[in-house]
């Protein structure tokens, strides 16, 4: 089959090459995929440094309680915090996003062989408080960093039954939190969102930092009562959502550790 290539030069430095033997759809797709100025942020107004690496500007905003926990763990944040994944690792197109963790990964269901009565876990607690009939339990008097494997297995079962479990006043360094996550399953290494400097997989959720980067998300608009989907279209999943539901193997657990708590707001609701 004969082929023909035509190149068009414009008044600007840009040029367009048309290949007659390639469908228009494929040519358009190639042009879009190779465009260097595509927005890869959640908000077109966000001003996050996507060159990657520790963010020195974020370090200036870091609350004292967060900094103390991180540095006590031996993590070096002298060059910045949080750490932004390299731009080259960030998927732009749907097929690229679906390709992340698209294969079956080995997984051990820790709750499967746990004691149904959870005697090792609940018996060691000072108090067990069921916050509602079906959802939410608080365990008093235990440190997550000190749990035995048997207690971790029973915790996995308790989470499966009660949806969310709370532990207050934890002395849990980021690396220990990471170890607990690795025991329960496969850590999610997010290709786009910031993480603790030097510890990929420990995702940072930090509104003050995001707002500094010109995002419009705040406690006033991040709820279903006054959500404005026209003004804040990129954050619809901040209302109700299930973590990583789009992935080949959705998340079994999400572990949130609160480093710094605002005087107002910051509330989270769980349902089942």
C-alpha atoms as one frame of an Amber mdcrd trajectory, in Angstrom:
protein
   0.000   0.000   0.000   1.322   3.415  -0.914   1.827   5.844   1.912   2.209
   9.582   1.955   3.485  11.958   4.611   2.769  15.679   4.592   4.356  18.233
   6.911   2.838  21.655   7.503   4.891  24.527   8.926   3.031  27.293  10.723
   4.057  30.845  11.519   4.999  29.631  14.982   7.722  27.117  15.736   5.154
  24.309  15.751   4.668  21.939  12.834   2.128  19.244  12.056   2.946  16.031
  10.240   0.117  13.998   8.692   0.597  10.324   7.791  -1.985   9.193   5.264
  -1.512   5.535   6.219  -2.393   6.195   9.879  -5.964   6.851  10.957  -6.870
  10.371  12.032  -7.897   9.063  15.468  -4.457   7.525  15.994  -2.703  10.667
  14.834  -4.773  12.835  17.169  -4.081  10.440  20.027  -0.345  10.633  19.376
  -0.448  14.436  19.310  -2.295  14.562  22.610  -0.071  11.994  24.320   3.087
  13.803  23.258   1.864  17.248  24.337   4.294  18.570  26.944   1.932  21.082
  28.534  -0.891  18.747  29.527  -2.391  19.399  32.962  -1.723  16.415  35.202
  -3.020  17.892  38.432  -6.383  17.330  40.062  -7.098  21.017  39.663  -6.208
  23.200  36.710  -5.406  25.967  39.181  -3.054  23.895  41.328   0.558  25.012
  41.360   2.345  21.899  42.556   5.924  21.246  41.531   5.733  18.150  39.363
   9.442  17.952  38.713   9.486  15.628  41.691  11.471  15.415  44.891  11.202
  16.967  48.370   9.366  20.298  48.489  11.292  22.939  50.432   8.230  25.209
  50.505   6.139  22.548  52.211   8.747  22.167  54.935   8.057  25.747  56.006
   4.401  24.861  56.648   5.001  21.589  58.477   3.308  21.501  61.920   5.665
  20.937  64.853   3.907  17.714  65.878   4.337  16.235  62.403   7.969  17.258
  62.182   8.727  15.755  65.594   7.219  12.383  64.637   9.033  12.246  61.310
  12.464  13.311  62.542  12.245  11.024  65.596  11.908   8.171  63.109  15.263
   9.049  61.553  13.798  10.258  58.268  15.773  13.068  56.634  13.485  15.931
  55.642  16.187  18.596  55.513  15.670  19.057  51.758  11.909  19.366  51.947
   8.542  17.844  52.814   6.488  16.209  51.445   8.107  14.410  48.524   6.480
  14.715  45.094   6.672  11.658  42.807   8.573  12.247  39.550   6.423  13.577
  36.717   7.448  10.637  34.537   5.664   8.264  36.943   2.347  10.111  36.837
  -0.248   8.566  34.498  -2.084  11.065  32.320  -4.417   8.837  30.332  -6.965
   6.272  31.455  -5.093   3.298  30.026  -1.928   4.390  31.830  -3.811   4.626
  35.117  -5.387   1.202  34.631  -1.951  -0.284  33.930  -0.849   0.470  37.502
  -1.161  -2.691  39.628  -3.215  -4.284  36.849  -2.083  -7.834  37.605  -2.933
 -10.190  40.464  -0.654  -9.585  43.445   0.080 -12.185  46.155  -2.131 -11.521
  49.148  -2.528 -13.192  52.536  -5.913 -12.665  54.174  -4.778 -12.084  57.752
  -8.306 -12.174  59.173  -9.002 -15.650  57.810  -7.266 -17.598  60.572  -7.814
 -15.123  63.407  -9.525 -16.135  66.632 -13.198 -15.171  66.140 -13.336 -14.016
  69.769 -10.157 -11.941  69.334  -8.989 -12.785  72.836  -5.344 -11.760  72.262
  -6.299  -8.293  71.027  -9.356  -7.415  73.075  -8.061  -9.136  76.194  -4.970
  -6.913  76.221  -6.963  -3.682  75.873  -7.918  -1.536  78.850 -11.291  -0.860
  77.291 -13.228  -1.729  74.142 -15.857   0.812  73.096 -18.355   0.074  70.322
 -19.256   3.553  69.093 -22.425   2.528  67.248 -24.344  -0.707  66.854 -22.764
  -1.723  63.553 -19.878   0.616  62.758 -16.887   1.852  64.708 -14.909   0.494
  67.659 -12.334   2.217  69.851  -9.537   0.174  71.427  -8.085   1.794  74.550
  -4.650   1.087  75.995  -2.838  -0.611  73.110   0.004   0.632  70.919  -0.142
  -0.488  67.292   3.657  -0.585  67.129   3.710  -3.291  69.834   1.055  -5.669
  68.489   1.983  -9.314  68.005   1.205 -11.036  64.724  -1.714 -12.797  66.406
  -3.115  -9.460  67.560  -2.649  -7.997  64.081  -4.617 -10.883  62.591  -7.411
 -10.289  65.079  -7.322  -6.563  64.313  -7.788  -7.394  60.628 -10.884  -9.409
  61.523 -12.194  -6.644  63.782 -11.828  -4.089  60.973 -13.699  -6.412  58.613
 -16.537  -6.684  61.123 -16.665  -3.112  62.447 -15.545  -1.155  59.333 -13.380
   1.316  61.261 -11.302   0.916  64.445  -9.784   3.795  66.413  -6.613   3.900
  68.542  -5.824   7.133  70.395  -2.465   8.520  71.541  -0.309   6.310  69.347
   3.482   6.409  69.391   3.733   5.130  65.853   6.649   6.273  63.667   5.989
   6.418  59.909   8.227   3.406  59.272   6.306   1.329  61.838   3.038   2.375
  60.231   4.512   1.260  56.905   5.514  -2.103  58.418   1.996  -2.680  59.732
   0.572  -1.939  56.302   3.015  -4.362  54.690   1.908  -7.082  57.106  -1.761
  -6.590  56.287  -1.309  -6.405  52.523   0.467  -4.733  49.622   1.301  -1.070
  50.148  -0.132   1.352  47.594   2.624   3.439  46.007   0.617   6.307  44.554
   2.065   7.686  41.332   0.737  11.207  41.809   0.099  12.338  45.375   2.813
  13.527  47.800   4.265  11.100  50.328   6.455  11.274  53.424   9.941  12.225
  52.277  12.020   9.087  51.864   9.074   6.758  52.480   6.990   6.091  49.336
   3.697   4.489  50.247   3.122   6.787  53.233   0.731   9.185  51.502   0.426
  12.714  52.881  -3.061  14.217  53.248  -2.498  17.854  54.145  -5.002  20.581
  53.267  -2.807  23.506  54.352  -0.163  22.332  51.891  -2.638  21.820  49.050
  -4.258  25.199  49.693  -0.825  26.841  49.589  -0.544  25.416  46.088  -3.717
  27.286  45.078  -6.259  24.506  45.432  -9.721  25.667  46.518 -10.513  22.678
  48.750 -11.317  23.541  52.363 -13.509  22.392  55.226 -16.325  24.724  54.143
 -16.757  23.232  50.676 -15.666  19.630  51.276 -19.068  18.268  52.260 -22.287
  17.234  50.607 -24.374  20.033  52.132 -22.803  22.875  50.183 -20.764  21.119
  47.537 -20.427  23.191  44.385 -19.556  20.758  41.593 -19.193  23.571  39.076
 -16.597  25.488  41.082 -14.826  22.431  42.517 -15.252  19.670  39.921 -12.018
  17.839  40.751 -12.903  16.940  44.318 -16.228  15.168  44.011 -14.767  12.036
  45.601 -13.980  13.985  48.764 -17.616  13.439  49.766 -18.387   9.708  49.898
 -15.856   7.319  48.431 -14.214   3.921  48.762 -10.438   3.896  48.422  -8.982
   2.470  45.192 -12.259   0.915  44.089 -11.150   1.361  40.460  -8.115  -0.911
  40.814  -7.767  -4.556  39.842  -7.445  -5.428  43.533  -9.158  -2.692  45.598
  -7.712  -1.752  48.965  -8.548  -4.002  51.897  -7.475  -1.483  54.527  -6.716
   2.208  54.830  -4.635   3.311  57.820  -4.873   7.001  58.736  -2.513   8.445
  61.352  -3.296  12.006  62.466  -0.101  14.007  62.955  -1.772  17.384  63.387
  -5.447  18.011  64.117  -7.177  21.331  63.340  -9.088  23.111  66.077 -12.246
  22.854  63.968 -13.247  20.660  61.058 -11.415  17.571  59.929 -14.404  15.345
  60.677 -14.797  12.066  58.807 -17.898   9.883  58.533 -17.908   6.131  57.870
 -20.854   4.018  56.788 -21.634   0.392  56.106
